[in-house]
Amino acid sequence: GWSAVFTAVATSGIVFAFNGFQSPINLAGEARNPSKSIPFAVIGSIVCALVIYVLLQVAYIGAVSPSDVAKGWNTFNFKSPFAELAIALNLNWLAILLYVDAFVSPSGTGTTYMATTSRMIYAMERNNTMPAMFGNVHPFYGVPRPAMWFNLVVSFIFMFFFRGWSSLAAVISVATVISYLTGPISLMALKRAATDIERPLTVPFMKVIAPFAFVCASMILYWAKWPLTGEIILLMVVALPVYFYFQGKEGWAGWGQDLKAAWWLCAYLPVMAILSLIGSKQFGGHDLIPYGWDMLVVAIISLGFYYWGVNSGYRTPYLTERKHHAEYESLPSEAKV
């Protein structure tokens, strides 16, 4: 049924397949013309992925004989669908090519994510939530090399605990969805708190798009099924001691205000875990909320958390500093001291 389709969206790597749009966003600070290049890169990456994956599915479905699926698609047990289908059609050369491509193709994704995730670690150091060594930039290449080594170690750890692509894809997809949750809220909170700061890129209709995106991300998180939802949320909590440590080093400066602004997320994660636990059996729950109604409940509750998060945003000292810096840069050279 449709519940299996929804779960496949959340855990089979479909979310990860369309995640390429994050790379240009993470590197947006280095764009020369962000008002044109960022929309082109984001929309282009999503459209390209959509076209490629739709064509792949059309090709696969069209290549399968109708008699082979007369008893349903669950009779197919292919670990490598395209390669095994090629073998069944005696196209051994194509099967070999697909297996080689399965090894080579992810290298492009790996290279891109090595760049973006290292920048994330670098930015976390700038925000005093990671050791100072991760803020070191190579003098010649201009890349945060210690952050790249850190990401390599983390990737090895994940590969050790998750030996297969299916289990790793599920974890990565759900964790990625959780990272999506903060985007719509951060955007609308900034629109409220930083109305006087110049924005090189504006997106229309965000008052509608942002809450819709947050609800969609919440639905995908719920579709991932219990207990995976609870496990990933627990994984998010594991990193909190590191955050607390660096907050303590900074003397807990601004801690109270930051915590007040983050209460929505502190409450959201356990609430979503509870909803997943008591939700319908189609999504791994105890069926206390019937199928269909469970998604309506998730949508309504997540919408409430969205408005809570947006209204919790406040103007940080960084925004004030950013405004003063922009005003200083706009002065003529003879007026700068």
Buried (B, 14 or more C-beta within 10 A) or exposed (E): EEBEEBBEBBBBBBBBBBBBBBBBBBBBEEBEEBEEBBEEBBEEBBEEBEEEEEEEEEEEEEEBEEEEEEEEEEEEEEEEBBBBBBBBEEBEEBBEEBBEEEEEEEEEBEEBBBBBBBBBBBBBBEEBBBBEEBBEEEEEEEBBEBBBBBBEEEBEEEEEEBEEEEEBBBBBBBBBBBEBBBBBBBBBBBBEBBEEEEEEEEEEEBEEBBBBBBBBBBBBBBBBBBBBBBBBBEEEEEEEEEEEEBBEEEEEEBEEEEEEBBEBBEEBBEBBBBBBBBBBBBBBBEBEBEBEEBBEBBBEBBBEBBBBBBBBBBBBEEBEEBBEEEEEEEEEEEEEE
